[in-house]
Amino acid sequence: MNVKKILKWGVIGIVALFLLIQLVPYGRNHTNPTVQSEPNWDSPDTRALAKTACFDCHSNETNWGRWYESVAPASWLVQRDVDEGRQRLNFSEWDQGGKPREMGELIEVVQRGAMPPSQYLILHSEAKLTQDQIDKLVAGFQATINN
């Protein structure tokens, strides 16, 4: 077999596989549960910063309107991230167990730049906070937690 035939069948195989994985139903549950309760925010600014940087994965207010969220395998990764994010911390179910187990962890991950994660920031530049915004968000989280 020559190289052109191998490449042709390789491309056909990749396209066929891509089309087949679109039939997998996981990653298509683009619904948001009802907002149950939120923290008693210290200020509207803290909530606005949290909404910008955190709510897509850590609330019941996920914005599901992006095209790649319906295309596998990206849809699988997005669904997994939202499911895990809501499980670890959910600002929309604050009084129903949505608080992080370790409140200090919430502040630590924001301070060290681990949240929002870099793979999220690639497609969501609006969630990239400046150092001043990070400092304000951390102070706001501390004040909110102490409310």
C-alpha positions in Angstrom: 0.0 0.0 0.0 1.3 3.4 -0.8 1.6 6.4 1.6 -1.3 8.3 0.0 -3.7 5.4 0.5 -2.6 5.0 4.1 -3.1 8.7 4.7 -6.5 8.7 3.0 -7.8 5.8 5.0 -6.3 7.3 8.2 -8.2 10.5 7.6 -11.4 8.7 6.8 -11.0 6.7 10.0 -10.4 9.8 12.1 -13.5 11.5 10.6 -15.6 8.4 11.1 -14.5 8.1 14.7 -15.2 11.8 15.3 -18.7 11.4 13.9 -19.3 8.3 16.0 -18.3 9.8 19.3 -21.0 12.5 18.7 -23.5 9.8 19.4 -22.3 9.3 23.0 -24.9 11.1 25.2 -22.6 12.2 28.0 -21.8 15.9 28.0 -25.1 17.1 26.7 -27.0 17.7 29.9 -26.9 21.5 29.5 -29.4 22.3 32.3 -29.0 24.4 35.4 -30.6 23.3 38.6 -32.6 25.9 40.4 -30.6 28.3 42.6 -31.3 27.3 46.2 -29.3 29.8 48.2 -26.2 32.0 47.8 -23.7 33.2 50.3 -24.5 36.3 52.2 -22.1 38.3 50.0 -20.2 41.1 51.6 -20.7 43.3 48.5 -22.1 43.2 45.0 -18.5 43.6 43.8 -17.5 40.3 45.4 -20.4 38.5 43.8 -19.6 40.1 40.4 -16.0 38.9 40.5 -17.1 35.5 41.6 -19.6 35.4 38.8 -17.0 36.3 36.2 -14.3 33.9 37.4 -16.1 31.1 39.2 -19.8 30.7 38.4 -19.5 28.7 35.1 -18.3 25.7 37.1 -19.2 26.5 40.7 -22.9 27.5 40.5 -26.2 26.6 39.0 -25.8 29.5 36.6 -23.5 27.9 34.1 -23.5 29.6 30.7 -24.1 26.7 28.3 -24.2 28.8 25.1 -20.8 28.0 23.7 -20.6 25.9 20.5 -17.9 23.5 21.7 -20.0 22.5 24.7 -22.0 20.4 22.3 -19.2 18.8 20.4 -17.5 15.6 21.7 -15.0 15.2 23.2 -14.9 18.8 24.4 -18.5 18.5 25.7 -17.3 15.6 27.9 -14.5 17.6 29.4 -16.8 20.6 30.0 -19.5 18.4 31.6 -16.9 16.7 33.8 -15.5 20.1 35.0 -19.0 21.5 35.8 -20.0 18.3 37.6 -16.8 18.2 39.7 -16.9 22.0 40.2 -20.4 22.0 41.6 -19.6 19.0 43.8 -16.6 20.7 45.4 -18.1 24.2 45.7 -21.5 25.5 44.6 -22.4 29.1 45.2 -26.0 28.4 44.3 -26.5 25.7 47.0 -24.6 27.4 49.8 -26.9 26.4 52.6 -27.5 22.9 51.2 -23.9 21.7 51.4 -22.5 23.8 48.6 -19.9 25.4 50.9 -16.4 24.0 50.5 -15.4 21.6 53.3 -12.3 23.7 54.0 -13.0 27.4 53.7 -9.3 28.2 53.7 -8.9 26.1 50.5 -11.3 28.4 48.6 -9.1 31.4 49.4 -5.8 29.5 48.8 -6.7 28.3 45.3 -7.7 31.8 44.2 -4.6 33.4 45.8 -2.2 31.0 44.1 -3.9 31.3 40.7 -5.1 27.7 40.6 -8.6 28.9 40.0 -9.9 29.5 37.4 -7.8 26.8 35.8 -5.5 27.6 32.9 -7.4 25.3 30.5 -10.6 27.3 31.2 -8.8 30.6 30.7 -7.7 29.7 27.2 -11.3 30.1 25.9 -12.6 32.5 28.6 -10.2 35.4 28.8 -12.9 37.4 30.6 -12.4 35.1 33.7 -8.6 36.0 33.9 -8.4 38.3 36.9 -5.8 40.9 37.5 -3.8 40.8 40.7 -6.0 43.7 42.1 -9.1 41.7 41.2 -7.7 38.6 42.9 -6.9 40.6 46.0 -10.4 42.1 46.1 -12.0 38.7 45.5 -10.0 37.1 48.3 -10.8 39.9 50.7 -14.5 39.6 49.6 -14.5 35.9 50.2 -13.0 36.3 53.6 -15.6 39.0 54.5 -18.4 36.8 53.1 -17.3 33.8 55.0 -17.2 35.8 58.2 -20.7 37.2 57.6 
